[in-house]
Amino acid sequence: MRIDAHHHLWDLTRRDQPWMDGPWADPIRRSYALADLAPQLAAHRVAGTVVVQSSSSYEESAELLAVAAGDGPVLGVVGWADLTDPGLAGVLAALRLGPGGLVGIRHQVQDEPDPGWLARPEVRRGLGVLADAGLVYDLLVTPRELPAARAAVSALPALSFVLDHAGKPGVAKGDWQPWADEITALARHPNVSCKLSGLVTEAGRSGWRPQQILPYARHVLDAFGPDRLLFGSDWPVCTLAADYDDVLALAESATGRLTAAERAAVFGGTAGRVYRLGEPGRA
């Protein structure tokens, strides 16, 4: 099964998306439903997806879980929760009582003023609660936060982490270090996987070329290997720079040297295993 392990859905009539903080977001400043994504999935034989939170909202998480519970391709939800909440275990239990399949939690760490936010004791305590609950933690970080992310991964070997968007390297400026060394170091920890996602928007929103992006994609492939790499479109955010066809074609180009079995891992198998999609009580 082909799986898109990272896309979003949002309804601007229900809540704002605070990260849309300027004119740059105008092209995607509208609501997006699963029906908008369905034609792209069908065109590329993508049979399953993981939908990921886009706002710090329990209400949004519940709405995404309701979508996952319906007929359709969504196999799992990476929702949001306050990791610093002393009652986090109860909150997670309540989210899992409802419909759909909660498979992970994410917070916009990249927006925290403190680059060491993941090292805070109350945050580490929350990550431990996720480990006890058998959930995955999606890391939304930039190169600035990668050292703290690496320390968290090392400190919590029982928790499965997924690095979103390859750690958001500065593709547009050609920045390579310290990102590349941080990725290599992070990949030494077996409890972390990486999404091949989001790189088109890091390359700039017009005029990017595959030659700019492929070295970054191939570096994460070399570092993590196909068994710890997951394809994600980052739709609809990706449409700021490319359409779904181009994003998928770029990922296929980056993995072209792999065997058929290895490509099957990147484009579905790894996501199914890491997020435990389809397991009873999960999705």
C-alpha positions as CSV (number, residue, x, y, z in Angstrom):
1,M,0.0,0.0,0.0
2,R,1.3,3.5,-0.9
3,I,1.0,5.8,2.1
4,D,1.3,9.6,2.2
5,A,2.6,9.9,5.8
6,H,2.2,13.7,6.1
7,H,-0.6,15.9,5.0
8,H,-2.9,18.5,6.6
9,L,-6.5,19.4,6.7
10,W,-7.9,22.6,8.2
11,D,-11.1,24.6,8.3
12,L,-10.6,28.3,8.6
13,T,-14.3,28.8,9.5
14,R,-13.6,26.9,12.7
15,R,-10.2,28.4,13.7
16,D,-7.3,30.4,12.4
17,Q,-3.9,28.9,11.7
18,P,-1.6,31.3,13.6
19,W,1.5,30.2,11.5
20,M,-0.1,31.8,8.5
21,D,1.4,35.1,9.6
22,G,1.9,37.0,6.4
23,P,1.1,37.5,2.7
24,W,3.3,34.5,1.9
25,A,0.5,32.3,3.1
26,D,-2.3,33.9,0.9
27,P,-2.2,31.1,-1.7
28,I,-3.2,28.5,0.9
29,R,-5.4,30.8,3.1
30,R,-8.6,28.8,2.6
31,S,-10.1,25.6,4.1
32,Y,-8.9,22.2,2.9
33,A,-10.9,19.0,3.2
34,L,-10.2,15.4,2.4
35,A,-12.2,15.8,-0.8
36,D,-9.7,18.3,-2.1
37,L,-6.9,15.8,-1.7
38,A,-8.7,12.7,-3.0
39,P,-8.1,13.3,-6.7
40,Q,-4.3,13.5,-6.2
41,L,-4.3,10.4,-4.1
42,A,-6.3,8.5,-6.7
43,A,-4.1,9.7,-9.5
44,H,-1.0,8.3,-7.9
45,R,-2.5,5.1,-6.3
46,V,-2.0,6.4,-2.8
47,A,-4.3,4.3,-0.7
48,G,-3.6,5.5,2.8
49,T,-2.5,8.6,4.6
50,V,-1.5,10.1,7.9
51,V,-3.0,13.5,8.7
52,V,-1.0,15.8,10.9
53,Q,-2.1,18.6,13.2
54,S,-1.5,22.2,12.1
55,S,-2.7,24.1,15.2
56,S,-2.2,23.7,18.9
57,S,-5.8,22.7,19.5
58,Y,-7.5,19.7,21.1
59,E,-10.6,20.5,19.1
60,E,-8.7,20.2,15.8
61,S,-7.3,16.8,17.0
62,A,-10.8,15.6,17.7
63,E,-12.0,16.8,14.3
64,L,-9.1,15.0,12.5
65,L,-9.9,11.8,14.5
66,A,-13.5,12.0,13.3
67,V,-12.2,12.3,9.7
68,A,-10.1,9.2,10.2
69,A,-13.0,7.3,11.6
70,G,-15.0,7.8,8.4
71,D,-14.7,6.0,5.1
72,G,-11.6,7.2,3.4
73,P,-7.8,6.9,3.2
74,V,-6.8,8.4,6.5
75,L,-5.2,5.6,8.5
76,G,-3.9,7.6,11.4
77,V,-3.8,11.0,13.1
78,V,-0.8,12.8,14.5
79,G,-2.6,15.2,16.8
80,W,-1.6,17.9,19.3
81,A,-1.3,17.8,23.0
82,D,0.3,20.0,25.7
83,L,3.4,18.0,26.7
84,T,3.8,20.1,29.8
85,D,0.3,19.2,31.2
86,P,0.5,17.2,34.4
87,G,-2.7,15.5,33.3
88,L,-1.4,14.5,29.9
89,A,-2.0,10.8,30.3
90,G,-5.7,11.4,30.9
91,V,-5.9,13.7,27.9
92,L,-4.4,11.1,25.7
93,A,-6.7,8.4,27.0
94,A,-9.7,10.6,26.3
95,L,-8.6,11.3,22.7
96,R,-8.2,7.6,22.2
97,L,-11.6,6.8,23.5
98,G,-13.2,8.6,20.5
99,P,-13.3,7.5,16.9
100,G,-10.4,7.3,14.6
101,G,-6.8,6.3,15.3
102,L,-4.4,8.5,17.3
103,V,-0.9,7.3,16.3
104,G,1.2,10.3,17.4
105,I,1.6,13.8,18.8
106,R,3.3,16.9,17.4
107,H,4.0,20.4,18.7
108,Q,5.4,23.3,16.6
109,V,8.8,23.3,18.4
110,Q,10.2,25.4,15.6
111,D,8.0,28.3,16.9
112,E,9.2,28.1,20.5
113,P,11.6,31.0,21.4
114,D,13.8,28.6,23.4
115,P,15.9,26.4,21.0
116,G,16.3,24.0,24.0
117,W,12.6,23.6,24.6
118,L,12.8,19.9,24.2
119,A,15.3,19.7,27.0
120,R,13.0,21.2,29.6
121,P,12.1,18.8,32.4
122,E,8.4,19.2,32.0
123,V,8.6,18.6,28.3
124,R,10.8,15.5,28.8
125,R,8.3,14.2,31.3
126,G,5.5,14.6,28.7
127,L,7.5,12.8,26.1
128,G,7.9,9.9,28.7
129,V,4.1,9.8,28.9
130,L,3.9,9.4,25.2
131,A,6.3,6.5,25.4
132,D,4.2,4.9,28.1
133,A,1.1,5.3,25.8
134,G,2.8,3.7,22.8
135,L,2.5,6.8,20.7
136,V,5.0,8.4,18.3
137,Y,6.3,11.9,18.6
138,D,6.7,13.9,15.4
139,L,9.6,16.4,15.6
140,L,8.9,19.7,13.9
141,V,12.2,21.4,14.2
142,T,14.7,23.5,12.2
143,P,18.5,23.1,12.3
144,R,18.4,25.5,15.3
145,E,16.6,22.9,17.4
146,L,18.2,19.7,16.1
147,P,20.8,19.5,19.0
148,A,18.0,19.5,21.6
149,A,16.0,17.0,19.5
150,R,19.0,14.7,19.3
151,A,19.4,14.9,23.1
152,A,15.7,14.1,23.6
153,V,16.0,11.1,21.3
154,S,19.0,9.9,23.2
155,A,17.3,10.4,26.6
156,L,14.1,8.5,25.6
157,P,15.1,5.3,23.8
158,A,11.7,3.8,24.4
159,L,9.9,6.5,22.5
160,S,9.7,6.4,18.7
161,F,10.4,9.8,17.1
162,V,9.8,10.9,13.5
163,L,11.7,13.9,12.1
164,D,9.4,16.0,9.9
165,H,10.6,17.6,6.7
166,A,14.1,16.3,7.1
167,G,14.7,18.9,9.8
168,K,14.0,21.8,7.5
169,P,17.4,22.5,6.0
170,G,18.1,25.9,4.4
171,V,17.8,24.6,0.8
172,A,17.1,28.0,-0.7
173,K,20.4,29.4,0.5
174,G,22.3,26.2,-0.1
175,D,23.0,25.8,3.7
176,W,24.5,22.4,4.3
177,Q,26.2,22.6,7.7
178,P,25.5,22.1,10.6
179,W,22.3,20.5,9.3
180,A,24.1,17.6,7.5
181,D,26.2,16.6,10.5
182,E,23.2,16.9,12.9
183,I,21.2,14.6,10.6
184,T,24.0,12.0,10.6
185,A,24.2,12.1,14.4
186,L,20.5,11.9,14.8
187,A,20.2,8.9,12.5
188,R,22.6,6.9,14.8
189,H,19.7,6.5,17.2
190,P,17.5,3.6,16.1
191,N,14.4,5.1,17.7
192,V,14.1,7.9,15.2
193,S,12.9,7.9,11.6
194,C,12.7,10.7,9.1
195,K,10.1,12.1,6.7
196,L,11.0,12.8,3.1
197,S,8.7,15.8,3.0
198,G,8.6,19.5,3.0
199,L,11.8,20.1,1.0
200,V,10.2,22.0,-1.9
201,T,9.0,24.8,0.4
202,E,12.4,25.0,2.0
203,A,13.9,25.5,-1.6
204,G,11.8,28.6,-2.2
205,R,8.3,29.2,-3.5
206,S,9.3,29.8,-7.1
207,G,12.1,28.8,-9.4
208,W,13.5,25.9,-7.5
209,R,15.2,23.1,-9.3
210,P,15.5,19.4,-8.5
211,Q,19.2,19.7,-8.4
212,Q,18.9,22.0,-5.4
213,I,16.8,19.5,-3.4
214,L,18.1,16.1,-4.3
215,P,21.4,16.3,-2.3
216,Y,19.4,17.0,0.9
217,A,16.9,14.2,0.1
218,R,19.7,11.7,-0.7
219,H,21.6,12.7,2.5
220,V,18.6,11.7,4.7
221,L,18.2,8.5,2.7
222,D,21.9,7.7,3.2
223,A,21.7,8.5,6.9
224,F,18.4,6.8,7.8
225,G,18.1,4.1,5.1
226,P,14.8,3.2,3.4
227,D,13.6,1.3,6.5
228,R,13.5,4.6,8.5
229,L,12.4,7.0,5.7
230,L,8.8,7.9,5.1
231,F,7.3,9.7,2.1
232,G,5.0,12.6,2.9
233,S,3.6,15.2,0.6
234,D,3.1,18.0,3.2
235,W,-0.1,18.9,1.2
236,P,-1.5,21.6,0.9
237,V,1.5,23.5,2.3
238,C,3.6,22.0,-0.5
239,T,1.4,23.8,-3.1
240,L,3.1,27.0,-2.2
241,A,6.0,25.7,-4.2
242,A,4.9,22.7,-6.2
243,D,1.9,20.5,-7.0
244,Y,1.4,17.0,-5.7
245,D,2.7,15.5,-8.9
246,D,6.0,17.3,-8.6
247,V,6.5,16.5,-5.0
248,L,5.9,12.8,-5.6
249,A,8.1,12.8,-8.7
250,L,10.9,14.5,-6.7
251,A,10.7,11.8,-4.0
252,E,10.7,9.1,-6.7
253,S,13.8,10.6,-8.3
254,A,15.6,10.7,-4.9
255,T,14.9,7.1,-4.3
256,G,15.4,5.9,-7.9
257,R,18.5,3.9,-7.1
258,L,16.7,1.7,-4.5
259,T,15.4,-1.7,-5.0
260,A,11.7,-2.2,-5.5
261,A,11.4,-3.5,-1.9
262,E,13.3,-0.5,-0.5
263,R,11.1,1.9,-2.5
264,A,8.0,0.1,-1.1
265,A,9.3,0.8,2.4
266,V,9.8,4.5,1.8
267,F,6.4,4.9,0.1
268,G,4.4,3.0,2.6
269,G,6.0,0.2,4.6
270,T,8.0,2.3,6.9
271,A,5.0,4.5,7.8
272,G,2.8,1.4,8.4
273,R,5.4,0.0,10.8
274,V,6.5,3.2,12.6
275,Y,2.9,4.4,13.2
276,R,1.6,0.9,13.7
277,L,-1.2,1.6,11.2
278,G,-4.0,-0.8,11.2
279,E,-3.2,-2.4,14.6
280,P,-6.2,-2.9,16.8
281,G,-7.0,0.2,18.8
282,R,-4.7,2.3,16.7
283,A,-6.4,3.0,13.4
